Structures are given as structure tokens and as C-alpha cells.
Amino acid sequence: MTETQVRRGVAARTNARNSLMRRCFPLMVGSATGIFVLIIAALFVELLVNSLPSIRQFGPGFLWSSEWNPVTERFGALPFIYGTIVSSLIALAIAAWIGILGAAFLAEFSPRYLATPLGFIIELLAAVPSVVYGLWGLFCLAPAMQHYIEPALQRYLGFLPIFSGPAYGVGLLTAALILALMIVPTVIAISRDLLQAVPAEMREALLALGATRWDTFKMVVLPYARAGIFGACILALGRALGETIATTMVIGNRPAISLSLLAPSYTLSSVIANEFTEATTRLYLSALIELGLVLFLISVLVNSLARLLMRAVFGTVVRP
Amino acid sequence: MSGRDHTRWRRLRAAAGIFGTALCAGTAAALLLIILGYVVQQGATAIDLPFLTQIPRPVGIEGGGVANGIVGSLIIVGIATLGAIPIGILTGIYLALYGRGRFPDVVRFMSDVLSGIPSIAIGLFAYTVLVQPMAHFSAVSASFAFMVMMLPIIVRATETAILSVPGTIYESALALGSSNYAAIVHGVLPAARPAIVTGLLLAVARVTGETAPLLFTAFGSQFWVLNPLRPMAELSLQIFTYALSPYESWHQQAWAGALLLIVAVFALNLLARLILTRRARV
């Protein structure tokens, strides 16, 4: 195949259009890269510039004020930052366990006839659109939470403040569960690739000493890939922080900080989704864009950290 | 504990541990099947010909469909793809061929970080650069947001695809007297094409299910709109709106739409995978 292509390429060189293209090619490649870089830079600059009215009005206090009142035009981001971070961290706490152990099964223990279809199904899980997760969460998970899971939590663990208050079905915990479901495939896919990249000699050395496969995994394989897997988890956390539609549908959308995980909450992305088209004044719009800027900066931070961690382990960046 | 007991204990622990990992992988897979099953069960009854061929009816009137949303999705994603292909592929070529040094490393890193930026922030960006100056919502602003989301995926796919082509192809083209350009465009690129197409399809699949940036770019519409400079309906946006409405008939339509969306996204993923595995066999 390739030989004919090479030959065709050499023949094509003689035609005139080709010679024009040849001269333009480095220019095209360079300018495309320039546009790409420009777009990324503009993304940050635009968010910053459009947040300026709000930044001037509220200063850094925007970040720790918990008032959100469009009528009096007092805006603070704290309830949203709280909701975003808490829901994502709970999601990660659940997804990391399932993800890492699931990846261990696919990479280490499972027979090939199981690993391939399971891996494929889990990859599809990542492809399900977030609006479908939201739909399922709203009509399936939320009622189940309200009628079965949350009452049970209250009955047995109700003495804990995090499980107090009425069961609405929609709220922080439900959002966290949906988010966990959405980021599990990310953790599994990257962790599996990292585990598979662990040199076989490492395993063989320990197996030769008489260790079981489980001990080998726990004592050698997992520690070897640990930093990378940590990076994968951070990357998944980044996904959860920015997820909008599914969260908006199941978190209850109330800008209040409550200790209870059963209470409705709000995230940075869902308040933007809900209120942006209703924002009538310049300051209101600007405050919402500043929330977007905060979200942007959080995800740049989290993603940079994740990439650096994964780069540190295997020299190159593993990308999902 | 005697040695034998200890061995037995270790075996038991290994079995329990491996079973635990199997349980985790199984849970993740089972959840997908549960969700899929539910969407199919709810959606299949609501999909019929009018659903696919009619536009939405006003509240309270039964029937109607999402035809304008389906066409809107095709237009919005289509324009986004047309914009993303040249920029993404050429940037990928740049990184693969001239990719040593500080600047390419910075580009690579920025691209990676961009792939993790929440879609809603990219939607805000599209709003500030396109919707605000035009003073109204439009399909092209949604396409722009989608294009920005597709770029890092295409850039990465192109770079990896080109780097995985054996260097001998490039060198033999040069040895035969071809120019650098011809060696790349007629030698290396055709060999890298399947992997690039796969990345492209995955990028399309990724934005097809995306809703968040559409809320304040495409905005949605109840009518047939084919002009990309006007607000336009989009399937995933319709699902979102219908799901949060108080009407039972709209909920049914939301499920039907979700089924449609899942089928489309899965088909794209399967196609992408098929192209890649077929190449591997050749």
C-alpha cells in the first residue's frame, strides 16, 4: 500500500498546483497552529474581560460571599463553589474505588474473553451524553433516592449531620452519584492503560518469589503506577467539576450551603446554565461570567496537575 | 499460624481481592446496561414516524416531533466539523513534524488543558465573541463552541496518528527525490488517515451529545430554522427542556429523543472503533 503511495507522491510532485501547495504548506500549518493558540488565549481573555464589571464591584470578596440576590444585585460565589467541590469530591471518592479496582480486573486478572467486551461496554459508558444521564437521574435515580435510599440512610445514620433533613430525592448526594457514574469510565480507561504499561518483569519477579497474583498487584503493580493513577483520578475530578447538564437536573438548584448531603445544592456550572439567559443587567451577566472564570481557573489548575502527574510516571502524557 | 494455614489464608485473600475487582468492573458495566435498558424501554414506545418528521406542537396539543432538532443538530455539528478539520489536522501535523522545542510543548500542554475545560465555559466564550456582537443567539455561535471542543481531540489524534506511521515511509519518499511536502502529504498522511478519521469521529461523537454551551448560543427554537445565523433547535437541548417541563407527554418525547441521541453517539463510536481495528488487521 505504502509503496504505491510514495510513488504516486513522487509523480504528483511534478504538477504545478502541487508546487504552489508545497510553498504554502509550512505557512498553512503554521497559521493553523497560530489560530489554535489564539483561540485558547482568547478563551481566557474574553472570560476575564467580561468578568471585569463584577470583579471591580465585588473584588475578591466575590469568592467567599454567600449572598446571591439578582434583585439587589449582590453576588457571591461561595454556595456554588461549595456545591461544585463537595459534589465532585464525593463523586471521586466513589468513582476512584470502583474505577481503580475495575481497571485492575480488566488489566490484571480477567481472562481476555471477558476483558475485551467489558472494556468496550465501559468505554460506551463514557460516550453516553450527559443529558441522558441527567434524564435517568431525574426520573429513575432521584425517586429511588427519595423513597428508598435516603429514608434508609436517615434511619440508620440519621444521627450524622450529613444525613439530616428531609429527603427530596434531588440534592448533593444524588448529583454526586450521577457524577461518579459519569467519571468511572475515565478512571477505568486511564488506569487500565497505566497498569498494562507496568513492565512484566516486575510482576514476574514477585510471582517467582511465590506471591499470589493479588499480592503481586497490591505490592508491585499498583505502587508502580500509583502517581499516574492519582493523575487519572485528578483528571476525572476535573470532569466532575465542569459537568453541567446532568448536575443541573438532579442537584436541586438552591444556592444555600447545608451540611446535609440530602439537601438541594447548586454548582458553578448549573447556576450559569439556569440563569444566564435570564440575566437582564450588565452586572448580573458579568457576575455569571465571573463564575465561569472561576470554574475555568479551577479546571486549568486541576487539569495541569493531572497532566503533570501522568507525565511524571511514564514520560509521555497518557490521554483518554 | 502454621505455614500451610498462612498459604491458605493468602490464597483466600487473593480470591477475595480478585472477586472484588471483578465486582467493580461488573458494576460499572451493569449500570450502563441498566441505563440503556431503561432508555430503550421508555423511548421505544414514544418513537414513531411523526416524532421523526414533525416539529414540536404547542403545549397541550398531543403529538409533534423533534425533526427540527435533528436537522439543527446536523447543521450545528456539521459547521463545527468543517471548522475544526482544517485547524485541528494542520495543528496536529505541526506538532508531529515540527514538534520539538519549547513552543510545541506549550501548544501540546495547552491543547491537553483545553480538552478538560468545562463545556459551559466554552459556551460563555462563544457567547462573548459571537452572540454579544451579533446581538442575538445563533446556530453558528453554537458551532463555534463545538469547534473549540473538538479541536484538542483532533489535534491529539492527528499527532499520534502521524507519529505512529513508520519513519521509513517518509525517508523512502525523500530518497526517491520527493519534496518534504510531497513526502508528508502523499506518503505519511495517507498511512495515518484511518487513525485521524477515528479521532475525528470521536470528536463528532463527543459534541453530538453536548448540551451545556447550546443554552446561550443556539438557544433552541420551536420552528423550522435552516439559517445558521438564527437561533436553532437542537436535539439534546430539546431533551433537556422537555425533561424539566411539567408535561407527561413531553417527558415521553425526552426519552424518545434520548434513545435517538444514544443510538447516534454509539453508532459514531462503533464506526470509529471499526475503522481502527480494520486498519490494525491490514
Contacts between the chains, C-beta under 8 A, distances in Angstrom:
chain1	res1	chain2	res2	distance
A	1	B	191	7.7
A	1	B	282	7.5
A	2	B	169	5.2
A	2	B	187	7.3
A	2	B	190	8.0
A	2	B	191	5.7
A	5	B	169	8.0
A	5	B	186	6.1
A	5	B	187	6.0
A	5	B	190	5.0
A	5	B	191	7.1
A	6	B	169	6.6
A	6	B	172	5.8
A	6	B	173	4.7
A	6	B	176	6.4
A	6	B	178	7.4
A	6	B	183	7.9
A	6	B	186	7.3
A	6	B	187	5.0
A	7	B	176	7.6
A	8	B	186	5.9
A	9	B	173	5.7
A	9	B	178	5.4
A	9	B	182	4.6
A	9	B	183	6.6
A	9	B	185	7.2
A	9	B	186	2.7
A	9	B	187	5.0
A	10	B	173	6.9
A	10	B	176	4.9
A	10	B	177	6.3
A	10	B	178	4.6
A	10	B	182	6.8
A	10	B	186	7.9
A	12	B	182	6.2
A	12	B	186	5.7
A	13	B	177	7.9
A	13	B	178	5.4
A	13	B	179	5.8
A	13	B	182	4.6
A	18	B	181	7.8
A	18	B	182	6.9
A	21	B	181	6.6
A	21	B	185	7.5
A	22	B	179	5.4
A	22	B	180	7.9
A	22	B	181	3.9
A	22	B	182	7.0
A	25	B	181	4.7
A	25	B	184	7.6
A	25	B	185	7.4
A	28	B	90	5.8
A	29	B	90	5.0
A	29	B	91	7.8
A	29	B	93	5.4
A	29	B	94	4.6
A	29	B	97	7.6
A	29	B	98	7.6
A	30	B	94	6.8
A	32	B	86	6.4
A	32	B	87	5.0
A	32	B	89	8.0
A	32	B	90	3.3
A	32	B	91	5.1
A	32	B	94	6.9
A	33	B	90	7.1
A	33	B	91	4.7
A	33	B	94	4.5
A	33	B	95	7.8
A	33	B	107	6.3
A	35	B	87	5.5
A	36	B	87	5.7
A	36	B	88	7.8
A	36	B	91	4.5
A	36	B	107	7.1
A	36	B	111	7.4
A	36	B	151	6.3
A	36	B	155	7.0
A	37	B	107	6.1
A	37	B	110	6.7
A	39	B	148	6.0
A	39	B	151	7.2
A	40	B	110	5.0
A	40	B	111	7.8
A	40	B	114	5.5
A	42	B	125	7.4
A	42	B	129	7.0
A	43	B	114	7.7
A	43	B	117	7.3
A	43	B	121	7.5
A	43	B	122	6.9
A	43	B	125	4.7
A	43	B	148	7.1
A	46	B	124	8.0
A	46	B	125	5.3
A	46	B	128	4.5
A	46	B	129	5.9
A	47	B	121	6.8
A	47	B	124	6.3
A	47	B	125	6.5
A	47	B	128	7.5
A	49	B	128	7.8
A	50	B	124	7.8
A	50	B	128	5.0
A	97	B	24	7.2
A	98	B	24	4.6
A	98	B	27	6.2
A	98	B	28	6.1
A	99	B	24	7.7
A	99	B	28	7.8
A	101	B	20	6.0
A	101	B	21	4.5
A	101	B	23	7.9
A	101	B	24	3.9
A	101	B	25	7.6
A	102	B	21	6.7
A	102	B	24	4.0
A	102	B	25	3.8
A	102	B	27	7.6
A	102	B	28	5.4
A	103	B	25	7.9
A	104	B	21	4.6
A	105	B	18	7.4
A	105	B	21	3.7
A	105	B	22	5.0
A	105	B	24	6.6
A	105	B	25	4.2
A	106	B	25	5.8
A	108	B	21	7.6
A	109	B	18	4.7
A	109	B	21	5.9
A	109	B	22	7.0
A	110	B	22	6.9
A	110	B	25	7.1
A	118	B	25	5.5
A	118	B	26	7.7
A	118	B	29	5.4
A	120	B	273	7.9
A	121	B	29	4.4
A	121	B	32	5.6
A	121	B	33	7.3
A	122	B	25	7.4
A	122	B	28	5.4
A	122	B	29	6.0
A	122	B	32	7.2
A	123	B	269	7.4
A	124	B	32	6.2
A	124	B	266	6.3
A	124	B	269	6.5
A	125	B	28	6.5
A	125	B	29	7.6
A	125	B	31	7.3
A	125	B	32	4.3
A	127	B	205	6.1
A	127	B	209	7.5
A	127	B	265	5.3
A	127	B	266	6.5
A	127	B	269	4.9
A	128	B	32	7.3
A	128	B	35	6.9
A	128	B	209	7.3
A	128	B	262	6.5
A	128	B	265	7.3
A	129	B	208	7.3
A	129	B	209	2.5
A	129	B	210	7.1
A	129	B	211	7.4
A	129	B	236	6.0
A	129	B	258	7.9
A	129	B	261	5.4
A	129	B	262	7.1
A	129	B	265	6.0
A	130	B	209	6.7
A	130	B	210	7.5
A	130	B	211	6.8
A	130	B	212	7.8
A	131	B	209	6.8
A	131	B	211	4.8
A	131	B	236	4.8
A	131	B	239	5.0
A	131	B	240	5.2
A	131	B	243	7.6
A	131	B	258	7.1
A	131	B	261	7.3
A	132	B	35	7.4
A	132	B	39	6.4
A	132	B	209	7.3
A	132	B	239	7.6
A	132	B	258	4.7
A	132	B	261	6.5
A	132	B	262	6.0
A	133	B	35	7.5
A	134	B	240	7.2
A	134	B	243	6.9
A	135	B	39	7.7
A	135	B	239	6.5
A	135	B	243	5.1
A	135	B	254	6.0
A	135	B	255	7.0
A	135	B	258	5.3
A	136	B	35	5.1
A	136	B	38	6.3
A	136	B	39	7.0
A	138	B	243	6.0
A	138	B	244	7.9
A	139	B	243	7.7
A	139	B	251	7.1
A	140	B	38	6.1
A	181	B	31	6.0
A	184	B	28	5.1
A	185	B	28	7.3
A	188	B	25	7.5
A	188	B	28	6.5
A	212	B	10	5.5
A	212	B	11	6.5
A	212	B	13	7.5
A	212	B	14	3.8
A	213	B	14	6.1
A	213	B	18	7.0
A	214	B	13	6.4
A	214	B	14	3.6
A	214	B	15	7.9
A	214	B	17	4.0
A	214	B	18	5.9
A	215	B	10	6.9
A	215	B	13	7.9
A	215	B	14	6.8
A	217	B	17	7.6
A	218	B	17	7.4
A	235	B	116	6.8
A	238	B	116	4.7
A	239	B	116	7.3
A	241	B	118	7.1
A	242	B	116	7.5
A	242	B	117	7.1
A	242	B	118	2.6
A	242	B	119	7.1
A	242	B	120	7.0
A	242	B	121	7.2
A	243	B	118	7.4
A	244	B	118	6.7
A	244	B	119	6.6
A	244	B	120	4.6
A	244	B	211	7.6
A	244	B	212	3.8
A	245	B	211	4.6
A	245	B	212	5.4
A	245	B	240	6.1
A	249	B	240	7.6
A	249	B	243	6.6
A	249	B	244	6.9
A	269	B	118	5.9
A	269	B	120	4.6
A	269	B	212	6.9
A	272	B	120	5.5
A	272	B	124	6.9
A	273	B	120	6.3
A	273	B	212	6.0
A	273	B	215	5.5
A	276	B	124	7.8
A	276	B	127	7.7
A	276	B	215	6.6
A	276	B	216	4.9
A	277	B	215	6.6
A	277	B	216	5.5
A	277	B	219	7.3
A	289	B	124	5.7
A	289	B	128	7.3
A	292	B	120	6.7
A	292	B	121	4.9
A	292	B	124	4.3
A	293	B	121	7.9
A	295	B	118	5.7
A	295	B	120	7.2
A	295	B	121	5.6
A	296	B	117	6.3
A	296	B	118	7.4
A	296	B	121	4.6
A	299	B	116	5.6
A	299	B	117	5.6
A	299	B	118	5.8
A	299	B	121	7.5
A	300	B	113	5.7
A	300	B	117	7.2
A	302	B	116	7.3
A	303	B	112	7.0
A	303	B	113	4.8
A	303	B	115	7.9
A	303	B	116	3.6
A	303	B	117	7.7
A	304	B	109	7.7
A	304	B	113	6.0
A	306	B	116	7.5
A	307	B	109	6.8
A	307	B	112	5.2
A	307	B	113	7.1
A	317	B	108	7.7
A	317	B	112	6.3
A	319	B	112	6.9
A	319	B	115	7.7
A	319	B	156	5.8
